[in-house]
């Protein structure tokens, strides 16, 4: 097992400023197009599946390398949770998609990653351990082409990468989208791209705590969570997976999973969603900003994907007046 390292470095391309301006433009246009069809909403993760409130308990006795920012002091924080489908469309919950698990941790105080101070920390995770591409460039090219519909996006892949490259990318994308999803109570979630934990770099992960939850009673993933929370509490462990070296845990390449066998992983907190009717939190979560950059400077997002998300989320927030 390798040890946590503070030797991470970000690498910024000479043309990144121009690229990020294009990211904002493409995401704004995507949002406008989809809002005409579905009504006002986010550019991505448009469909909210469920919202809930709960607590995040930061554990005592953490190792020194984990005790930074939110995790510096043990204690309990209120949380707002938004579960979502990752695409820009509003579609059936039974259709394959990326699933999002967003946490807004409240009762926080400290320097903000965006300047000034903040009273919350957001963590945005998906049911994958990697992104479909190393950075945002291929993704933005595809989203720009696919804004009118999926067929122009597929044609773009063949034009840009040829038959072999296009089929490889489609195969990878369909494998990610078609991955069996057993429900939010049973799956693991990951930030996929890294962020700081003080002087260290980490990916944040969420996994079900305790014994496996009972089999879902509904094939609809939102209804499954409604039924579970109607009768009892649900629990997850929040983990930090630490950067060890660039080859094993790259900062700028979000398409590479960080291997469990070679990286220190620390459980830092316990998330609890108590028994509740979830309708009360729905409007609050839908109106709220969930943003990987909305949090403590001690947890500043790292890497090109996170830098692209900074401008993409800002564009989306402006587009829906959030």
C-alpha positions as CSV (number, residue, x, y, z in Angstrom):
1,X,0.0,0.0,0.0
2,X,1.4,3.4,-1.0
3,X,1.2,6.4,1.3
4,X,-0.7,9.6,0.9
5,X,1.4,12.2,-1.0
6,X,1.3,16.0,-1.2
7,X,3.2,15.8,-4.5
8,X,0.2,16.4,-6.7
9,X,0.3,19.1,-9.4
10,X,-2.3,20.6,-11.7
11,X,-1.3,21.1,-15.4
12,X,-3.1,23.9,-17.3
13,X,-3.0,23.9,-21.1
14,X,-2.0,27.2,-22.8
15,X,-5.5,27.4,-24.5
16,X,-7.5,26.4,-21.4
17,X,-9.0,29.9,-20.9
18,X,-10.5,29.9,-24.4
19,X,-11.7,26.3,-24.0
20,X,-13.4,27.1,-20.7
21,X,-15.2,30.0,-22.4
22,X,-16.5,27.6,-25.0
23,X,-17.6,25.2,-22.2
24,X,-19.8,27.9,-20.8
25,X,-21.2,28.7,-24.2
26,X,-22.0,25.1,-25.1
27,X,-23.6,24.3,-21.7
28,X,-25.7,27.5,-21.9
29,X,-27.0,26.6,-25.3
30,X,-27.7,23.0,-24.3
31,X,-29.7,24.4,-21.3
32,X,-31.7,26.8,-23.4
33,X,-32.6,24.1,-25.9
34,X,-33.7,21.6,-23.2
35,X,-35.5,24.2,-21.2
36,X,-37.6,25.0,-24.3
37,X,-38.6,21.4,-24.3
38,X,-38.9,20.5,-20.6
39,X,-39.3,23.9,-18.9
40,X,-36.7,25.6,-16.7
41,X,-34.0,23.4,-15.2
42,X,-30.4,22.5,-15.0
43,X,-28.2,21.8,-18.0
44,X,-27.3,18.4,-16.7
45,X,-28.7,16.3,-13.9
46,X,-32.0,18.0,-14.9
47,X,-34.3,15.3,-13.5
48,X,-34.5,15.3,-9.7
49,X,-35.5,11.8,-8.6
50,X,-35.7,12.5,-4.9
51,X,-34.6,15.0,-2.2
52,X,-34.1,14.3,1.5
53,X,-32.6,15.8,4.6
54,X,-30.3,14.1,7.1
55,X,-27.1,14.3,9.0
56,X,-23.4,13.8,8.4
57,X,-21.4,12.8,11.4
58,X,-17.7,13.5,11.1
59,X,-15.9,10.7,13.0
60,X,-13.4,11.1,15.8
61,X,-9.9,9.6,15.7
62,X,-9.1,10.3,12.0
63,X,-5.5,10.1,10.8
64,X,-3.6,13.4,10.4
65,X,-3.8,13.3,6.6
66,X,-7.6,13.2,6.8
67,X,-8.2,15.9,9.4
68,X,-8.6,19.0,7.2
69,X,-11.4,21.2,6.3
70,X,-14.8,19.7,7.0
71,X,-13.1,16.7,8.6
72,X,-10.8,18.6,11.0
73,X,-13.3,18.4,13.9
74,X,-15.6,15.6,14.8
75,X,-19.3,16.5,15.0
76,X,-22.7,16.4,13.3
77,X,-23.8,18.5,10.4
78,X,-27.2,18.9,8.8
79,X,-27.3,17.8,5.1
80,X,-29.6,18.3,2.1
81,X,-29.5,15.5,-0.5
82,X,-30.5,15.6,-4.1
83,X,-30.6,12.4,-6.2
84,X,-30.8,12.8,-9.9
85,X,-30.4,11.3,-13.4
86,X,-27.4,12.8,-15.1
87,X,-28.7,13.6,-18.5
88,X,-30.1,16.9,-19.9
89,X,-33.5,15.3,-20.7
90,X,-36.4,14.4,-18.5
91,X,-37.0,10.7,-19.2
92,X,-38.3,7.5,-17.6
93,X,-36.4,6.4,-14.5
94,X,-36.1,2.9,-16.1
95,X,-34.0,4.2,-18.9
96,X,-30.2,3.8,-18.5
97,X,-28.4,6.9,-17.3
98,X,-25.7,8.2,-15.0
99,X,-27.2,8.6,-11.4
100,X,-26.1,11.5,-9.2
101,X,-25.9,11.7,-5.5
102,X,-25.3,15.3,-4.4
103,X,-24.7,16.4,-0.7
104,X,-24.9,19.9,0.7
105,X,-23.3,19.7,4.1
106,X,-24.5,22.6,6.3
107,X,-23.3,24.2,9.6
108,X,-19.9,24.7,8.1
109,X,-17.7,27.8,8.6
110,X,-14.5,28.7,6.8
111,X,-12.7,30.2,3.8
112,X,-14.5,29.4,0.5
113,X,-12.9,27.9,-2.6
114,X,-14.6,30.7,-4.5
115,X,-13.3,33.5,-2.2
116,X,-14.8,35.0,0.9
117,X,-16.4,32.6,3.4
118,X,-18.8,29.8,3.2
119,X,-21.3,28.1,5.5
120,X,-21.7,24.8,3.5
121,X,-19.7,22.2,1.6
122,X,-21.0,20.4,-1.5
123,X,-19.9,17.0,-2.7
124,X,-21.3,15.8,-6.1
125,X,-20.9,12.1,-6.9
126,X,-22.0,9.7,-9.5
127,X,-22.4,5.9,-9.7
128,X,-19.1,5.5,-11.6
129,X,-15.5,5.4,-10.6
130,X,-14.3,7.3,-13.7
131,X,-15.4,9.7,-16.4
132,X,-15.9,8.7,-20.0
133,X,-12.9,10.8,-21.1
134,X,-9.7,12.2,-19.6
135,X,-10.9,15.8,-19.7
136,X,-13.8,17.9,-20.8
137,X,-12.8,18.5,-24.4
138,X,-14.2,15.4,-26.0
139,X,-17.3,15.7,-23.8
140,X,-18.0,19.3,-24.8
141,X,-17.5,18.5,-28.5
142,X,-20.0,15.7,-28.2
143,X,-22.5,17.7,-26.2
144,X,-22.4,20.6,-28.7
145,X,-23.1,18.2,-31.6
146,X,-25.8,16.3,-29.6
147,X,-27.8,19.3,-28.4
148,X,-30.4,18.8,-31.2
149,X,-30.6,15.1,-30.5
150,X,-28.5,11.9,-30.1
151,X,-28.1,11.1,-33.8
152,X,-26.0,14.3,-34.6
153,X,-23.9,13.4,-31.6
154,X,-23.2,9.9,-32.9
155,X,-22.4,11.3,-36.4
156,X,-20.0,13.7,-34.8
157,X,-18.1,10.8,-33.3
158,X,-17.7,9.0,-36.6
159,X,-16.5,12.2,-38.3
160,X,-14.1,13.1,-35.5
161,X,-12.6,9.7,-34.7
162,X,-13.4,7.4,-37.6
163,X,-15.4,4.1,-37.3
164,X,-12.9,2.4,-35.0
165,X,-12.6,5.4,-32.6
166,X,-16.4,6.1,-32.7
167,X,-17.3,2.5,-31.9
168,X,-14.8,2.4,-29.1
169,X,-16.3,5.5,-27.5
170,X,-19.8,4.4,-28.0
171,X,-19.1,1.0,-26.5
172,X,-17.5,2.6,-23.5
173,X,-20.4,5.1,-23.1
174,X,-23.0,2.4,-23.4
175,X,-21.1,0.2,-20.9
176,X,-21.2,3.1,-18.4
177,X,-24.9,4.0,-19.0
178,X,-26.0,0.3,-19.1
179,X,-24.2,-0.7,-15.9
180,X,-26.7,-2.4,-13.6
181,X,-28.0,0.0,-11.0
182,X,-29.3,-1.6,-7.8
183,X,-30.7,1.6,-6.3
184,X,-29.3,4.5,-4.3
185,X,-29.4,2.6,-1.1
186,X,-27.2,-0.2,-2.5
187,X,-24.7,1.5,-4.9
188,X,-21.4,3.3,-4.4
189,X,-20.8,6.8,-5.6
190,X,-17.6,8.8,-6.4
191,X,-16.6,12.4,-7.2
192,X,-14.6,10.8,-10.1
193,X,-12.4,14.0,-10.2
194,X,-10.2,15.0,-7.2
195,X,-10.3,17.8,-4.7
196,X,-8.0,18.9,-2.0
197,X,-8.0,17.7,1.6
198,X,-5.7,20.3,3.0
199,X,-2.3,19.7,1.4
200,X,-3.4,16.3,0.1
201,X,-5.6,15.4,-2.9
202,X,-8.5,13.0,-2.7
203,X,-11.5,11.5,-4.4
204,X,-14.6,11.5,-2.2
205,X,-16.7,8.3,-2.2
206,X,-19.9,7.1,-0.6
207,X,-20.8,3.5,0.1
208,X,-23.7,1.8,1.9
209,X,-23.0,1.2,5.6
210,X,-23.6,-1.9,7.5
211,X,-25.3,-5.0,6.1
212,X,-26.7,-4.9,2.5
213,X,-30.1,-3.3,2.3
214,X,-33.1,-5.5,1.4
215,X,-33.8,-6.1,-2.2
216,X,-35.7,-3.2,-3.8
217,X,-39.5,-3.5,-3.7
218,X,-39.9,-1.3,-6.8
219,X,-38.1,-1.3,-10.1
220,X,-38.5,2.4,-10.2
221,X,-35.3,3.8,-8.5
222,X,-37.1,6.9,-7.0
223,X,-40.0,4.9,-5.7
224,X,-37.6,2.4,-4.1
225,X,-36.0,5.2,-2.1
226,X,-39.4,6.6,-1.1
227,X,-40.5,3.2,0.2
228,X,-37.3,2.7,2.1
229,X,-37.4,6.1,3.8
230,X,-41.0,5.7,4.6
231,X,-40.2,2.8,7.0
232,X,-36.7,3.5,8.3
233,X,-33.3,5.2,8.2
234,X,-30.6,4.7,5.6
235,X,-26.9,5.0,6.2
236,X,-23.7,5.5,4.1
237,X,-20.0,5.8,4.9
238,X,-18.2,8.8,3.4
239,X,-14.7,7.9,2.4
240,X,-11.6,9.8,1.2
241,X,-9.3,8.0,-1.3
242,X,-5.9,9.6,-1.3
243,X,-3.6,10.6,-4.1
244,X,-0.3,8.7,-4.0
245,X,1.5,9.5,-7.3
246,X,0.6,10.7,-10.7
247,X,0.9,7.3,-12.4
248,X,-1.4,5.6,-10.0
249,X,-3.8,8.4,-9.1
250,X,-3.7,11.0,-11.9
251,X,-5.0,14.5,-11.2
252,X,-5.8,15.6,-14.7
253,X,-7.1,12.3,-16.2
254,X,-10.6,11.7,-14.8
255,X,-11.0,8.6,-17.1
256,X,-8.6,6.5,-14.9
257,X,-10.1,4.8,-11.8
258,X,-8.0,5.1,-8.7
259,X,-7.2,1.5,-7.6
260,X,-8.3,0.5,-4.2
261,X,-5.4,-1.9,-3.7
262,X,-2.8,0.8,-4.1
263,X,-4.4,3.8,-2.4
264,X,-5.1,4.7,1.3
265,X,-8.9,4.9,1.9
266,X,-10.2,6.5,5.1
267,X,-13.8,6.5,6.3
268,X,-14.3,10.0,7.6
269,X,-18.0,10.4,8.2
270,X,-21.4,8.6,8.4
271,X,-24.3,9.9,6.4
272,X,-27.8,9.2,7.8
273,X,-31.1,9.8,6.1
274,X,-33.8,9.2,8.8
275,X,-37.2,7.9,8.2
276,X,-39.1,10.7,6.4
277,X,-41.6,11.7,3.7
278,X,-39.4,13.1,1.1
279,X,-41.8,15.6,-0.5
280,X,-41.0,18.3,2.0
281,X,-37.4,18.7,0.8
282,X,-38.1,18.5,-2.9
283,X,-38.7,22.1,-3.8
284,X,-35.7,23.2,-1.6
285,X,-33.3,20.8,-3.3
286,X,-34.6,21.7,-6.8
287,X,-34.0,25.4,-6.2
288,X,-30.7,24.9,-4.5
289,X,-27.3,25.2,-6.1
290,X,-25.3,22.0,-5.8
291,X,-21.8,22.9,-7.1
292,X,-18.4,21.1,-6.6
293,X,-16.8,24.5,-6.2
294,X,-19.3,25.6,-3.5
295,X,-17.4,24.8,-0.4
296,X,-14.3,25.2,1.7
297,X,-10.9,26.3,0.3
298,X,-9.5,23.2,2.1
299,X,-11.5,21.1,-0.4
300,X,-10.8,23.1,-3.6
301,X,-11.6,21.0,-6.7
302,X,-8.6,19.9,-8.8
303,X,-7.9,19.0,-12.4
304,X,-9.2,20.1,-15.8
305,X,-12.6,18.4,-15.4
306,X,-13.2,20.3,-12.2
307,X,-12.1,23.5,-13.7
308,X,-14.5,23.0,-16.6
309,X,-17.3,22.2,-14.1
310,X,-16.6,25.5,-12.4
311,X,-17.7,27.5,-15.5
312,X,-20.4,24.9,-16.6
313,X,-22.2,25.0,-13.2
314,X,-22.0,28.8,-13.1
315,X,-23.6,29.0,-16.6
316,X,-26.3,26.5,-15.6
317,X,-27.1,28.5,-12.4
318,X,-27.4,31.7,-14.4
319,X,-29.6,29.9,-17.0
320,X,-32.2,29.0,-14.4
321,X,-31.8,32.1,-12.2
322,X,-30.5,30.1,-9.2
